Amino acid sequence: MATTIQISETLKRELQKRKVFSRETYEDVIWDLIEADKELSEETLKHLEASYRDIKEGRIYTLDEVKKELGL
């Protein structure tokens, strides 16, 4: 069952800019945005988990330590 929603002209213009092809529906554009957000969130979580492991295992360095190592 389809539902009608109201959006501003500004949002409509932004959605139009994101269309891959001219006949693409706004629903398709919105779904693409949702999927991209999910992928980004999953990828971000993986990076955070890796960072936490690095911290726990001592694989981090302060800026001063890096400068000293590089002779800066």
Secondary structure by P-SEA (a helix, b strand, c coil): cbbbbbbcaaaaaaaaaacccccccaaaaaaaaaaaaaaaaaaaaaaaaaaaaaaaacccccaaaaaaaacc
